[in-house]
Amino acid sequence: MEISSSTNASNTSASSVGVEAQKKAQDVQERQVLKILDSANEQSQQVTAQKTGVGSNLNLSA
């Protein structure tokens, strides 16, 4: 009985370490997704500016 309880305690601590690792991995993935979304939004604004001639890239063709 004593051996199995120490094994269970070991498994519990290993499990909590695994949960923490998963949480950190999710946080990293969330930050990466937010960066991608920000980049896509910026690119969309640049394309809109080019199409409308408003923004950093002026369309001066006549």
N, C-alpha and C positions, 0 to 999 in steps of 0.2 A: 504494500500500500504506500509506503513511504517513497519508493522509487517512482511510482506512477504519479504521485502528487508533485514531485520535483520536476518530472517530465512535463506535466501539465503547466506548471509555472513557467518553465522554459519556453514552451510553445506559446503561452500567452504573451510573454515579452517579445518573442520573435514576431508574433502576429501584430502587436502594437507598433513595432518598428516597420513592418510591412505597410500598415495603414498610413503611418506618417510619410513613408516614401511615396505612396500613391497620392496623398494629398499634395505633396510638393510637386510631383510630376504633373498633376492637374493644374496647379498654379502656374507652372512654367508653360504648359500648353495654352492656358487661358491668355497669358500675356502674349504668346506668339500669335494667337488668333486675333487679338486686339490690334497688334501691329499690322497684320495682314489687312484687316478691315480698314485701318487708318490709311494704309498705303493705297488700297483700292479706292477709297473715298477721294484721296488727293489726286489720283490719276483721273478719276471721273470728273473732278472739277477742272483739271487741266484740259481734258477733251472738250468739255462744255465751253471753256474760255476760248479755245481754238475755233470751235464751230460758230460761236456768237461774235467773235472778235473782241471780246471783253476779257480783261484780265492781264496776265503777264505777257501773253503772246497776242499782240494786236494784228488783226487781219487787215492789211493796208492795200491789198490788191484792188485795182480800179479797172 
